[in-house]
Structures are given as C-alpha cells and as structure tokens.
Amino acid sequence: MNTIYGTIVDESMYTGVIEFDTVIRKCYKTEAPPSNARVFPDDCLIFPGFIDINACCTSRADTIAALNGGIVFVVNNTNIANLLDSKIDILQYSVPDAKTHSCPYYVSLQNYDVEMLDDIIASYRGQSIYFNCESKKWLSMYKHELKHELRRPQICEVSAITSAIELIHKYNLYGICNVSTSDGLNIINNSRDVGINVCALVAPHHVYFNLDMITQENRRFLQVNPPLRTKADNERLLSAIRSNQIDFVASDHIPRSISNKIDSAISGVPHLDTYGGFISWLIVNQNIDPTIVFKMCCKNPSEWISRFSNRRIGRILPDYEASITVLSMTRTMADSRCLYTKCNWSPFDLRSLPGSVETVYLNGRTVVDGDYIEDF
C-alpha cells in the first residue's frame, strides 16, 4: 500500500492523504501526515493522472513521452498498429465510415464538403464526435497565399466551427470543436447560450505561442494547423480558461521529425513530454485555478471517454484507478530535460517552463519520479 500526503486537487483543493495500491482505497483531509506517508512539499500539486483526448501517438516512444508529461491515458487520432507495446492505455478514434459505435469519431472538416458530411453524419445521431475545424471550401480559396497563416486564415476555422455546430445541433451529437480564435470561441459560446451542447478544446501552442513569436529561424518548427494566431487570441483563450469556457486542453501532439519540419515544411508539433510543464505555466504564470486544470485535464476527459470505457479514471476518489500526476510548481522545466518522443525536439526548446512533472503513479506503480522514468 502506498501513502502520499500533500495538496490534492479534485473538485476542490485540500491538504490530505491518499492511500492506494492499484486503486485508491482512501483519500481524506488532514493537516498531519501519517508517519508512513511520502510527503510532497507545498510547491507540489497532486492531480488525477492527466488524460489527453487528442494526440497522434505513432510509436512506443510517444507513450513513454506521455508519462513524462504526466499523461496516463490518450485518445489517439492515428492508426495504433505500432502501439501494441504501449506503456499507457489508448482509446482509438474512428472515422465515420467505420460504423463501430464503440469509440468516439474524429472528423477533419478540411476533408469534406459540408453537404457530403451532412449525409454521412445523419447515420451517427447521438454519437460522440471530435471536429477538427478548418473549412475545405475556405482553404481552397486561400491556397495560393505565400505564408502558412495566410493560407489558413481565421475564416477557415470560424466557418468550420459554424458547420460543426449545425451538425451537433441537428443530430444531437456529443460534439467537440477545437478553437484557436476569439471569433471561433464567440460562436461556440453563443451556441451554448441557446442550449446547443458543444464543447471547446484548445491546444497548448494556440494558448502559449502567437504570430509575434514567429521568426525566420523558427517559422517551420512552429507551423501548425490551424496556424498560430494573434496575441489577442492568446489572451482571449486564457480569459476563457479562467472563466470555465474551455472544456479540454489536449496536446494535439504530432511527432514530426526535424528533417520533416525543415525540408518539407510540414505542420504539427510534439507536446507530450512538455504537457505537465505547460500546465504549470498556466497555473504559475497565468494564475489559472488548479481546480480548472482538474476539470480540463482530468474530469472532463474522463467523462468523454466513459461512454466507451468502464475505466474509473480522472478523479481522486475511493475505487478510482491509482493513476496520479504530481506537478512541482518550482522545479523548472528547462530545454535540457530529457525528451522521450521519437522526434526528440520541442516547441519549448530554449524556453523555460516554471514547473514540471515531479511524480507519476500508473495504476499504483511509480513510473516517473524526478529525473527517473521507469526503464520500460
């Protein structure tokens, strides 16, 4: 039996104890740690293990990188044939034509005409669908622009979110839209105001980075779809996080190699190793309440996957799995920290995040502890 003591983050924050083996047996408030407890200092926060509902894990190395970033469960948007020896649990997105209602669906709107998609989605009433929001129509209109961000302007996202919400409402979907712009968020919030059940998801790069941070040297490395937006969009997304308007923070991890980024100007950045460090930046630098982080990274994702799995994860409560992430708010995550993703680089290279993952318990087993990660 393991016993840990410190500041616990669930629906509320409290100082207390968690006793667990493979599952949590007890958790309770107390100001006095038991003599057998591992005591985490005041600069640490104890969360349920983080759940990432949108990543592209392509190898075993990526699943180790997830643990390095405090993530214990991933919903994967790519083929998992190479992940048979995954070190974490993975739920696979499916495409609508698979017609398996045992998993969520992933729809990239840049691949569909709206009329065609309506005919397809009609067969999926009431299902869970993640919409990757960029409009095929508008992308085609701007494809000859010289810069990446000009080829994918805000109207591409705004139009796609509008189309996705129409489908969510029409077919009573449990729908998620990724959002990177203030205008896109306005559409989501206006839809919620009239009773449409749509969830908003942000990726770390759209919250942290912006167009002002692009240089000639890093342009290709910071190329993502949708592209980076303005500093004002950053600030709006952060404000939305503070006011509980964002339901999920997902890594949108894509392990592009350095050669792919330099030679092919291909979109996508890795985020699994740095996920916990980014969360510490939200808490320390942006004054995000840790209980909001709990909702976006633990509780809400666990409820999303509960429609397809009977796993009890994402909470620090008795009988839930003992997968726990401890973040240090002062142990700086510098660019020298080891990266396990197979591409071996990070958009945060040469930047320092204020905190990092201190310890990860996976089903009761210590798999990350300081600089140690279990030799898988």
GINOR-V730860 format. One record per backbone hydrogen bond with DSSP energy under -1.0 kcal/mol. NH is the residue of the N-H (numbers start at 1). CO is the residue of the C=O. Records with the same first field share a line. If there is no record, write none. Layout:
NH: CO, CO
This chain:
2: 20
4: 18
5: 38
6: 16
8: 14
9: 46
10: 12
14: 8
16: 6
17: 28
18: 4
19: 26
20: 2
21: 23
24: 320
25: 19
26: 19
28: 17
30: 15
37: 34
38: 3
40: 5
44: 41
45: 327
46: 7
47: 325
49: 323
50: 70
51: 297
52: 73
55: 75
56: 253
63: 59
64: 60
65: 61
66: 62
67: 63
68: 64
69: 65
70: 67
71: 66
72: 50
74: 89
75: 52
76: 91
77: 55
83: 80
86: 83
89: 72
91: 74
93: 76
94: 104
98: 95
99: 96
102: 100
105: 128
106: 94
107: 130
109: 132
111: 108
112: 109
117: 113
118: 114
119: 115
120: 116
121: 117
122: 118
123: 120
124: 121
126: 171
127: 124
129: 174
130: 105
131: 176
132: 107
134: 132
135: 156
139: 135
140: 136
141: 137
142: 138
145: 142
151: 147
156: 153
158: 154
159: 155
160: 156
161: 157
162: 158
163: 159
164: 160
165: 161
166: 162
167: 163
168: 164
169: 165
170: 166
171: 167
173: 168
174: 127
175: 173
176: 129
177: 199
178: 131
179: 201
185: 181
186: 182
187: 183
188: 184
189: 185
190: 186
191: 187
192: 188
193: 189
195: 192
196: 191
198: 196
199: 175
201: 177
202: 248
208: 204
209: 205
211: 229
213: 210
214: 211
219: 215
222: 218
223: 220
234: 230
235: 231
236: 232
237: 233
238: 234
239: 235
240: 236
241: 237
242: 238
243: 239
244: 241
245: 240
247: 200
248: 200
250: 202
252: 54
254: 269
256: 254
261: 257
262: 258
263: 259
264: 260
268: 223
275: 272
278: 274
279: 275
280: 276
281: 277
282: 278
283: 279
284: 280
285: 281
286: 281
288: 282
292: 289
293: 289
294: 290
295: 291
296: 292
297: 293
298: 294
299: 294
300: 295
302: 298
303: 299
304: 300
305: 301
306: 302
308: 305
319: 24
320: 317
321: 312
322: 22
323: 321
324: 361
325: 47
326: 359
327: 45
328: 356
329: 43
332: 330
333: 353
334: 332
337: 334
344: 341
349: 346
351: 348
353: 333
356: 328
358: 326
359: 326
360: 368
361: 324
362: 365
364: 322
365: 362
367: 360
368: 360
369: 372
370: 358
372: 369
374: 367
376: 374
